[in-house]
Structures are given as structure tokens and as C-alpha cells.
Amino acid sequence: MKNLKQILMAVAVIALASVPALAGGAKVIANPSVKADSVSADELKSVFLEESSSLKDGSHVEPVLAKGGSAHDAFLQDYLGKSDAALQTYYRSLVFTGKGSMPKTVSSDAEVVAYVAKTKGAIGYVSSGTSAEGVKTLEVK
């Protein structure tokens, strides 16, 4: 009985230890013109669903998306609560109704970093291990 308890405890510890690793699959980056050093999960959702074009501090932002990959999947799951297919359908409905446009989409983390670095107000996400030279990393609260 004591061994079973130890095994269950070890399994629980391993399971809990893996949760932050999954949630940390993407880091949020922004052009240095963005004044904020942190952003709330709600602000991110609002910006990437094109409900808002600025952060609480007044910084105008323009979202940029990756076309796929683990960072894209992690970002969608953690912050937007949508699958890629659902997000694309959502954007198409905004375009069709005239309420929005398709955000800039690029193919790789390197392209996200390059676009964000050169585009005033750009905000995007990359894999947590990606070098983010020329951009600032925003803490998500």
C-alpha cells in the first residue's frame, strides 16, 4: 500500500511538472515601438481576434500569425481557445461581413521575428526557444 501511494505521488508530480512546459510552448514578441512590457491573456485574445487594435497602455498593435507549427498550436490553445481551422473560419467571417481583415501570416518563427522587428506595432508569437533579436518579449499575465 505504501509503494502504491509513492508511485501515485510520483506520477502526480511528473504530470504537474509537465504542465508549465506545455503552456510555455510559445512566447509573445512585439516590435520595440510597443510601450508595454507585459500583456494580459485577455488583451492578447482581443488583439488576435481583431476585437481591439491597441493594448491597455494605448500602444497600437498589429497581430502576425505563424502558418502552423508547435508554437502556433500552443498559442491558439493557450490564449485563443480555438483550433487553426476555427480561427481561419473566424477570420473569413470577419472579412466576409466587412468587420475585419485577415492578419499577416508568415511561414516560420524566423519570419515572425523579422516581420515584428521591422513593423511598427507588430505583435506575434514564436517558439519559446527562438532567438528574439531586434524585438521585445512580452510577459503574459
Secondary structure, 3 states (H helix, E strand, C coil): CHHHHHHHHHHHHHHHHHHHHHHCCEEEEECCCCCCCEECHHHHHHHHCCCCCECCCCCECEEEEECCCHHHHHHHHHHHCCCHHHHHHHHHHHHHHCCCCCCEEECCHHHHHHHHHHCCCEEEEEECCCCCCCCEEEEEC
